[in-house]
Amino acid sequence: MSYGRAPRRRFTLLAAPAAVVALALTLTACSGDGNKAGGGGNTHFVTGSGGISTVAKADREAAPKLDGETLDGKQLDVADYKGKVVVLNVWGSWCGPCRLEAQYFARVAKETKDKGVQFVGINTRDAQKGPAISFEKDYGVPYPSIFDPTGKLMLRFPKGTLNPQAIPSTVVLDRDGKIAARSLAALDDTQLHKMIDPLIAEK
């Protein structure tokens, strides 16, 4: 029965550090309910019917520092891609919706590479690199992923911005390195282009 378990779980959460609790709440996704917009009353973003949230160019905020070791052991700093449209995809090899969208991300990454678009994965909640590396091979993922098993990069996004709040999440940065669009659900190629193409066209 569940009656004896609830108090113990509640006590564990109350006793945990605030950052750990925040991370636990952030990483409870990988579900179909990915269209919730976060932020609060002072945000400037608009969420469309497809669950894609966008921010007008004048109201965008800079992305936080996002860096770390990739799955193939190299160092990557997203800031080095300033001048390009950057598509950040938060994923895990254990996540069903991530597997569903992987083929579309691989396809659109190849389609937009010559248009000044750089895809970067953020692999999270995989305790070891092995399953994540196999995932990328299975789906032909052509871009690098930062290995972030504890989800610390997700927590760097400023409160009230289009921060990743689920797995999968996709955040798109404009050429100035500012947060321009977000989805909290798995995406197909049509939805990806809907997020990316307006930013490619921006002057």
N, C-alpha and C positions, 0 to 999 in steps of 0.2 A: 504493500500500500504506500501511497505517496505522502501520507500525513506526517510521518516521522522525518521525511527528508527535507521538506520545505524550510523548517526553522534553521537546520544546519547550513543550507545553501545561503539563506539570508544572512546568517551570522558571518559566513565567509566573505561575502561581498562587503558587508559593513566594516569588516576588519581590514580589508585590503586597502592599499594605497589608492588615492583617487585616480592616478594615471592608469593603474591596472584595471580598475573598474571601468574607466572610460574606454580602454582598449577592448575589454570584454564585450561591452555594449556595441562598440563599433563593428566588431568582427562576428556578429551573430547572424549575418546575412547568408548569402548563397541560397536565396530563395526566390520565388517568383514575385515577391512584393517589393519591387525595386523602383517604384515611381514616387516615393515620398520625397518631397523637397525639404531641406533643412535650412537653418539659418536664423530666422526670426524676423521681426518687423522692420528692421533697419537695412535689410538686404536690398540689392538692386536687381536681382536676377528674376527671370520669368521662366516658369516651367510650362512647356507646351503639352498638348494632349498625348504625345508619345512618350512623356516622361523625361524629355531632354530639356535641361535648364540652360539658359544662356544669359550673358551679361552684355549690355551695351558697351562699346569700346571705351567710352569716357568713364565708365564706372568700374572697370576691372581692377583687381588687386594683383600684386606680384605673387607668383608662386613661391612657396618656401624653398629652402635649400633641399634638394633631393639628390642624394649621392650615395654611393656604396659599391660593394663588390657585385659583379654580375655572376650569373650562373656558370660562366666559363672562366671565372677567376680574374677578370679585369676590373679596373676601377672606372666608374662612370659617374659623371656629374651632369645632370640635366641642363644646368646653366650653360654648358658648352654648346648646346644646340640653339642658343638664342639667335634669332634671325630666321628660324624655321618654325613652322607650325608643329607642335609636339603633342602627340597623342599618348597619354599615360593610361595604361590598362592594369588595374589591380586584379590579380587572379591567383588561383591555387590549383594544383594538379588534382586535388580531392574534390573540386567544386564542379558539380554537374553543369550548371549554366555556363561556366567557363569553357567547358569542353564543347558546348553547343556553339559558342560564338568564335572559337579559335580559328576555324577555317575562314571566317569572314575577315577577321583581323589580319590574317596572313595575306589574304587576297588584296585587301584595300591597301595594306602597307606597300605591297609591290606596285599597285596602280598609282599611288600618289608619291612614290619616292622621288621621281623626277620633277615633282611640282613643289618641292621644298617642304615636304612633310617627313617627320621622323617619329616613328613609333618606339615607345619604351615600355616594357612590362615591369610591373612591380609584383614579384612573386612573394606571397605571404602565407603564413601558417603551414608551410611545408618544413618540417623539422630538419630534413636532409635535402640536399640538392638533387639526389638521384631521381626521384619521381618527377620533379619539375623539369629536369633535363630530358627525360623520356617523353614527357608531355610535349615539349617543344619539337622534338624530333618527329613524334607521331603526327603532329599537325603542320609540320613544315614552317614553323614560326621563323621569319627571316630577320628579326630584330632582337636586340639585347634585352635582358630582364635583370633588374637589380634583385638580389636575394635578400629578402626582408622578412625572416621567419616570425619575428615578434610584432610586426605591423607598426614599427616606430615611425616610418615615413608617412603613414596615413595621419598620424597624430600631429605632424608638423604643420598641416594646413591651418591657416587662421580661422578662428571661429567666425561664422557668418559669411564665409565664402563658399564657393561651390566645392566643398571638400568631399573626398570619397568616404562614404558612410556604409558601404556594403561590399560584398564580394560576389560577383564582379562589380567594379565601378570603372567608369572611364571619364577622365578629365582631359580637356583639350586646352593647351596654352597657345596664345597667339604669338606672333613673331617677336613681340617685346617681352616674352616670358610671363605674361599675365594670364590669369585664369579666365577663360572665355566661355566654356561650356562643360556640362557634366551629364552623365547618365548613371543611374543606380541600378540598371538592369542589363541583362545580356543584350547584345546588339547584333543585327545582321548588316550586310554590306550597304543596303539602302539607308539605314539609320546612321551608319558611320559617315557616309557621304553627306548626310544632312547636317552633321556636326562639323565636318571638316571643310567642305567646299566653300561656305561663306567666308571662312578665315583665310583660305587660299586666295580668294578674290579681293580681300581687304588690301587697301593701299596705305 
